[in-house]
Amino acid sequence: MTEERDNVLELIDEEGNQHDFAVLDILEVEGASYAVLQPLNDPEFADSDDAVIMRIDTDENGEEILNDIDDDEEWEKVVDYYNENVVEYDD
């Protein structure tokens, strides 16, 4: 379940816990879309610049949903694209 407000995305995990993420970027890689997300107010990521990348899919109702990237090859393509095309501009 997701809710978006002013570049902040609220995700609800399987246990019903709310997690807020800043939407850093939307990537288009080989015809698929991916959201680059920065965890907010999460002690696990408090001192980290780590980002989470999730694939943007469409459910049976036509609503956008976020899914984990389970395929290692797909993950590597997206991370390589991010590192080559996005990170360079932030230096």
Chimera marker file (.cmm) of the C-alpha trace (Angstrom):
<marker_set name="trace">
<marker id="1" x="0.000" y="0.000" z="0.000" r="1" g="1" b="0" radius="0.5"/>
<marker id="2" x="1.361" y="3.430" z="-0.884" r="1" g="1" b="0" radius="0.5"/>
<marker id="3" x="0.481" y="7.061" z="-0.417" r="1" g="1" b="0" radius="0.5"/>
<marker id="4" x="2.460" y="9.933" z="-1.967" r="1" g="1" b="0" radius="0.5"/>
<marker id="5" x="2.715" y="13.507" z="-0.703" r="1" g="1" b="0" radius="0.5"/>
<marker id="6" x="5.225" y="16.154" z="-1.829" r="1" g="1" b="0" radius="0.5"/>
<marker id="7" x="7.957" y="13.716" z="-2.952" r="1" g="1" b="0" radius="0.5"/>
<marker id="8" x="7.482" y="11.613" z="0.185" r="1" g="1" b="0" radius="0.5"/>
<marker id="9" x="6.111" y="8.120" z="-0.293" r="1" g="1" b="0" radius="0.5"/>
<marker id="10" x="4.462" y="6.261" z="2.564" r="1" g="1" b="0" radius="0.5"/>
<marker id="11" x="4.771" y="2.485" z="2.298" r="1" g="1" b="0" radius="0.5"/>
<marker id="12" x="3.043" y="-0.050" z="4.516" r="1" g="1" b="0" radius="0.5"/>
<marker id="13" x="4.910" y="-3.326" z="4.938" r="1" g="1" b="0" radius="0.5"/>
<marker id="14" x="3.455" y="-6.824" z="5.380" r="1" g="1" b="0" radius="0.5"/>
<marker id="15" x="3.257" y="-6.323" z="9.149" r="1" g="1" b="0" radius="0.5"/>
<marker id="16" x="1.314" y="-3.063" z="8.839" r="1" g="1" b="0" radius="0.5"/>
<marker id="17" x="4.258" y="-0.814" z="9.755" r="1" g="1" b="0" radius="0.5"/>
<marker id="18" x="4.497" y="2.566" z="8.023" r="1" g="1" b="0" radius="0.5"/>
<marker id="19" x="7.775" y="3.642" z="6.419" r="1" g="1" b="0" radius="0.5"/>
<marker id="20" x="8.354" y="7.046" z="4.812" r="1" g="1" b="0" radius="0.5"/>
<marker id="21" x="10.677" y="7.476" z="1.848" r="1" g="1" b="0" radius="0.5"/>
<marker id="22" x="11.845" y="10.517" z="-0.089" r="1" g="1" b="0" radius="0.5"/>
<marker id="23" x="11.488" y="9.970" z="-3.828" r="1" g="1" b="0" radius="0.5"/>
<marker id="24" x="14.956" y="10.830" z="-5.139" r="1" g="1" b="0" radius="0.5"/>
<marker id="25" x="14.484" y="9.885" z="-8.770" r="1" g="1" b="0" radius="0.5"/>
<marker id="26" x="12.498" y="7.831" z="-11.255" r="1" g="1" b="0" radius="0.5"/>
<marker id="27" x="14.649" y="5.815" z="-13.668" r="1" g="1" b="0" radius="0.5"/>
<marker id="28" x="13.716" y="4.359" z="-17.049" r="1" g="1" b="0" radius="0.5"/>
<marker id="29" x="15.844" y="1.308" z="-17.852" r="1" g="1" b="0" radius="0.5"/>
<marker id="30" x="15.114" y="-0.934" z="-20.851" r="1" g="1" b="0" radius="0.5"/>
<marker id="31" x="11.430" y="-0.008" z="-20.919" r="1" g="1" b="0" radius="0.5"/>
<marker id="32" x="10.796" y="-0.433" z="-17.193" r="1" g="1" b="0" radius="0.5"/>
<marker id="33" x="10.432" y="2.261" z="-14.522" r="1" g="1" b="0" radius="0.5"/>
<marker id="34" x="12.159" y="2.264" z="-11.147" r="1" g="1" b="0" radius="0.5"/>
<marker id="35" x="11.810" y="4.490" z="-8.086" r="1" g="1" b="0" radius="0.5"/>
<marker id="36" x="14.950" y="5.497" z="-6.178" r="1" g="1" b="0" radius="0.5"/>
<marker id="37" x="13.890" y="6.017" z="-2.571" r="1" g="1" b="0" radius="0.5"/>
<marker id="38" x="15.698" y="7.382" z="0.519" r="1" g="1" b="0" radius="0.5"/>
<marker id="39" x="14.376" y="6.065" z="3.846" r="1" g="1" b="0" radius="0.5"/>
<marker id="40" x="13.223" y="8.840" z="6.194" r="1" g="1" b="0" radius="0.5"/>
<marker id="41" x="13.021" y="8.677" z="9.985" r="1" g="1" b="0" radius="0.5"/>
<marker id="42" x="14.306" y="5.103" z="10.020" r="1" g="1" b="0" radius="0.5"/>
<marker id="43" x="16.993" y="4.445" z="12.671" r="1" g="1" b="0" radius="0.5"/>
<marker id="44" x="18.491" y="1.684" z="10.525" r="1" g="1" b="0" radius="0.5"/>
<marker id="45" x="19.361" y="4.252" z="7.820" r="1" g="1" b="0" radius="0.5"/>
<marker id="46" x="19.931" y="7.314" z="10.045" r="1" g="1" b="0" radius="0.5"/>
<marker id="47" x="23.639" y="7.694" z="9.257" r="1" g="1" b="0" radius="0.5"/>
<marker id="48" x="23.506" y="6.325" z="5.746" r="1" g="1" b="0" radius="0.5"/>
<marker id="49" x="23.214" y="7.671" z="2.225" r="1" g="1" b="0" radius="0.5"/>
<marker id="50" x="21.833" y="4.308" z="1.077" r="1" g="1" b="0" radius="0.5"/>
<marker id="51" x="18.894" y="4.310" z="-1.268" r="1" g="1" b="0" radius="0.5"/>
<marker id="52" x="16.277" y="1.703" z="-2.049" r="1" g="1" b="0" radius="0.5"/>
<marker id="53" x="15.399" y="0.966" z="-5.677" r="1" g="1" b="0" radius="0.5"/>
<marker id="54" x="12.042" y="-0.592" z="-6.486" r="1" g="1" b="0" radius="0.5"/>
<marker id="55" x="10.408" y="-1.460" z="-9.808" r="1" g="1" b="0" radius="0.5"/>
<marker id="56" x="7.207" y="0.435" z="-10.637" r="1" g="1" b="0" radius="0.5"/>
<marker id="57" x="4.576" y="-1.984" z="-11.952" r="1" g="1" b="0" radius="0.5"/>
<marker id="58" x="0.853" y="-1.723" z="-12.647" r="1" g="1" b="0" radius="0.5"/>
<marker id="59" x="-1.667" y="-3.885" z="-10.809" r="1" g="1" b="0" radius="0.5"/>
<marker id="60" x="-4.840" y="-5.427" z="-12.241" r="1" g="1" b="0" radius="0.5"/>
<marker id="61" x="-6.746" y="-2.184" z="-11.509" r="1" g="1" b="0" radius="0.5"/>
<marker id="62" x="-4.268" y="-0.032" z="-13.440" r="1" g="1" b="0" radius="0.5"/>
<marker id="63" x="-2.771" y="1.435" z="-10.248" r="1" g="1" b="0" radius="0.5"/>
<marker id="64" x="0.976" y="1.888" z="-9.925" r="1" g="1" b="0" radius="0.5"/>
<marker id="65" x="2.585" y="-0.379" z="-7.340" r="1" g="1" b="0" radius="0.5"/>
<marker id="66" x="6.158" y="-0.849" z="-6.165" r="1" g="1" b="0" radius="0.5"/>
<marker id="67" x="7.842" y="-4.247" z="-6.225" r="1" g="1" b="0" radius="0.5"/>
<marker id="68" x="11.198" y="-5.508" z="-5.086" r="1" g="1" b="0" radius="0.5"/>
<marker id="69" x="13.647" y="-6.409" z="-7.823" r="1" g="1" b="0" radius="0.5"/>
<marker id="70" x="14.166" y="-10.153" z="-7.345" r="1" g="1" b="0" radius="0.5"/>
<marker id="71" x="16.142" y="-10.904" z="-10.497" r="1" g="1" b="0" radius="0.5"/>
<marker id="72" x="19.899" y="-10.413" z="-10.025" r="1" g="1" b="0" radius="0.5"/>
<marker id="73" x="20.488" y="-9.515" z="-13.683" r="1" g="1" b="0" radius="0.5"/>
<marker id="74" x="17.734" y="-6.882" z="-13.640" r="1" g="1" b="0" radius="0.5"/>
<marker id="75" x="19.100" y="-5.492" z="-10.336" r="1" g="1" b="0" radius="0.5"/>
<marker id="76" x="22.622" y="-5.171" z="-11.790" r="1" g="1" b="0" radius="0.5"/>
<marker id="77" x="21.317" y="-3.340" z="-14.894" r="1" g="1" b="0" radius="0.5"/>
<marker id="78" x="19.405" y="-0.822" z="-12.784" r="1" g="1" b="0" radius="0.5"/>
<marker id="79" x="22.272" y="-0.227" z="-10.340" r="1" g="1" b="0" radius="0.5"/>
<marker id="80" x="24.756" y="0.150" z="-13.210" r="1" g="1" b="0" radius="0.5"/>
<marker id="81" x="22.441" y="2.665" z="-14.913" r="1" g="1" b="0" radius="0.5"/>
<marker id="82" x="22.027" y="4.590" z="-11.661" r="1" g="1" b="0" radius="0.5"/>
<marker id="83" x="25.766" y="4.657" z="-10.974" r="1" g="1" b="0" radius="0.5"/>
<marker id="84" x="26.655" y="5.713" z="-14.540" r="1" g="1" b="0" radius="0.5"/>
<marker id="85" x="23.893" y="8.261" z="-15.175" r="1" g="1" b="0" radius="0.5"/>
<marker id="86" x="22.691" y="9.636" z="-11.865" r="1" g="1" b="0" radius="0.5"/>
<marker id="87" x="25.478" y="9.498" z="-9.305" r="1" g="1" b="0" radius="0.5"/>
<marker id="88" x="27.889" y="11.383" z="-11.594" r="1" g="1" b="0" radius="0.5"/>
<marker id="89" x="25.649" y="14.447" z="-11.539" r="1" g="1" b="0" radius="0.5"/>
<marker id="90" x="25.588" y="14.557" z="-7.740" r="1" g="1" b="0" radius="0.5"/>
<marker id="91" x="29.382" y="14.814" z="-7.365" r="1" g="1" b="0" radius="0.5"/>
<link id1="1" id2="2" r="1" g="1" b="0" radius="0.2"/>
<link id1="2" id2="3" r="1" g="1" b="0" radius="0.2"/>
<link id1="3" id2="4" r="1" g="1" b="0" radius="0.2"/>
<link id1="4" id2="5" r="1" g="1" b="0" radius="0.2"/>
<link id1="5" id2="6" r="1" g="1" b="0" radius="0.2"/>
<link id1="6" id2="7" r="1" g="1" b="0" radius="0.2"/>
<link id1="7" id2="8" r="1" g="1" b="0" radius="0.2"/>
<link id1="8" id2="9" r="1" g="1" b="0" radius="0.2"/>
<link id1="9" id2="10" r="1" g="1" b="0" radius="0.2"/>
<link id1="10" id2="11" r="1" g="1" b="0" radius="0.2"/>
<link id1="11" id2="12" r="1" g="1" b="0" radius="0.2"/>
<link id1="12" id2="13" r="1" g="1" b="0" radius="0.2"/>
<link id1="13" id2="14" r="1" g="1" b="0" radius="0.2"/>
<link id1="14" id2="15" r="1" g="1" b="0" radius="0.2"/>
<link id1="15" id2="16" r="1" g="1" b="0" radius="0.2"/>
<link id1="16" id2="17" r="1" g="1" b="0" radius="0.2"/>
<link id1="17" id2="18" r="1" g="1" b="0" radius="0.2"/>
<link id1="18" id2="19" r="1" g="1" b="0" radius="0.2"/>
<link id1="19" id2="20" r="1" g="1" b="0" radius="0.2"/>
<link id1="20" id2="21" r="1" g="1" b="0" radius="0.2"/>
<link id1="21" id2="22" r="1" g="1" b="0" radius="0.2"/>
<link id1="22" id2="23" r="1" g="1" b="0" radius="0.2"/>
<link id1="23" id2="24" r="1" g="1" b="0" radius="0.2"/>
<link id1="24" id2="25" r="1" g="1" b="0" radius="0.2"/>
<link id1="25" id2="26" r="1" g="1" b="0" radius="0.2"/>
<link id1="26" id2="27" r="1" g="1" b="0" radius="0.2"/>
<link id1="27" id2="28" r="1" g="1" b="0" radius="0.2"/>
<link id1="28" id2="29" r="1" g="1" b="0" radius="0.2"/>
<link id1="29" id2="30" r="1" g="1" b="0" radius="0.2"/>
<link id1="30" id2="31" r="1" g="1" b="0" radius="0.2"/>
<link id1="31" id2="32" r="1" g="1" b="0" radius="0.2"/>
<link id1="32" id2="33" r="1" g="1" b="0" radius="0.2"/>
<link id1="33" id2="34" r="1" g="1" b="0" radius="0.2"/>
<link id1="34" id2="35" r="1" g="1" b="0" radius="0.2"/>
<link id1="35" id2="36" r="1" g="1" b="0" radius="0.2"/>
<link id1="36" id2="37" r="1" g="1" b="0" radius="0.2"/>
<link id1="37" id2="38" r="1" g="1" b="0" radius="0.2"/>
<link id1="38" id2="39" r="1" g="1" b="0" radius="0.2"/>
<link id1="39" id2="40" r="1" g="1" b="0" radius="0.2"/>
<link id1="40" id2="41" r="1" g="1" b="0" radius="0.2"/>
<link id1="41" id2="42" r="1" g="1" b="0" radius="0.2"/>
<link id1="42" id2="43" r="1" g="1" b="0" radius="0.2"/>
<link id1="43" id2="44" r="1" g="1" b="0" radius="0.2"/>
<link id1="44" id2="45" r="1" g="1" b="0" radius="0.2"/>
<link id1="45" id2="46" r="1" g="1" b="0" radius="0.2"/>
<link id1="46" id2="47" r="1" g="1" b="0" radius="0.2"/>
<link id1="47" id2="48" r="1" g="1" b="0" radius="0.2"/>
<link id1="48" id2="49" r="1" g="1" b="0" radius="0.2"/>
<link id1="49" id2="50" r="1" g="1" b="0" radius="0.2"/>
<link id1="50" id2="51" r="1" g="1" b="0" radius="0.2"/>
<link id1="51" id2="52" r="1" g="1" b="0" radius="0.2"/>
<link id1="52" id2="53" r="1" g="1" b="0" radius="0.2"/>
<link id1="53" id2="54" r="1" g="1" b="0" radius="0.2"/>
<link id1="54" id2="55" r="1" g="1" b="0" radius="0.2"/>
<link id1="55" id2="56" r="1" g="1" b="0" radius="0.2"/>
<link id1="56" id2="57" r="1" g="1" b="0" radius="0.2"/>
<link id1="57" id2="58" r="1" g="1" b="0" radius="0.2"/>
<link id1="58" id2="59" r="1" g="1" b="0" radius="0.2"/>
<link id1="59" id2="60" r="1" g="1" b="0" radius="0.2"/>
<link id1="60" id2="61" r="1" g="1" b="0" radius="0.2"/>
<link id1="61" id2="62" r="1" g="1" b="0" radius="0.2"/>
<link id1="62" id2="63" r="1" g="1" b="0" radius="0.2"/>
<link id1="63" id2="64" r="1" g="1" b="0" radius="0.2"/>
<link id1="64" id2="65" r="1" g="1" b="0" radius="0.2"/>
<link id1="65" id2="66" r="1" g="1" b="0" radius="0.2"/>
<link id1="66" id2="67" r="1" g="1" b="0" radius="0.2"/>
<link id1="67" id2="68" r="1" g="1" b="0" radius="0.2"/>
<link id1="68" id2="69" r="1" g="1" b="0" radius="0.2"/>
<link id1="69" id2="70" r="1" g="1" b="0" radius="0.2"/>
<link id1="70" id2="71" r="1" g="1" b="0" radius="0.2"/>
<link id1="71" id2="72" r="1" g="1" b="0" radius="0.2"/>
<link id1="72" id2="73" r="1" g="1" b="0" radius="0.2"/>
<link id1="73" id2="74" r="1" g="1" b="0" radius="0.2"/>
<link id1="74" id2="75" r="1" g="1" b="0" radius="0.2"/>
<link id1="75" id2="76" r="1" g="1" b="0" radius="0.2"/>
<link id1="76" id2="77" r="1" g="1" b="0" radius="0.2"/>
<link id1="77" id2="78" r="1" g="1" b="0" radius="0.2"/>
<link id1="78" id2="79" r="1" g="1" b="0" radius="0.2"/>
<link id1="79" id2="80" r="1" g="1" b="0" radius="0.2"/>
<link id1="80" id2="81" r="1" g="1" b="0" radius="0.2"/>
<link id1="81" id2="82" r="1" g="1" b="0" radius="0.2"/>
<link id1="82" id2="83" r="1" g="1" b="0" radius="0.2"/>
<link id1="83" id2="84" r="1" g="1" b="0" radius="0.2"/>
<link id1="84" id2="85" r="1" g="1" b="0" radius="0.2"/>
<link id1="85" id2="86" r="1" g="1" b="0" radius="0.2"/>
<link id1="86" id2="87" r="1" g="1" b="0" radius="0.2"/>
<link id1="87" id2="88" r="1" g="1" b="0" radius="0.2"/>
<link id1="88" id2="89" r="1" g="1" b="0" radius="0.2"/>
<link id1="89" id2="90" r="1" g="1" b="0" radius="0.2"/>
<link id1="90" id2="91" r="1" g="1" b="0" radius="0.2"/>
</marker_set>
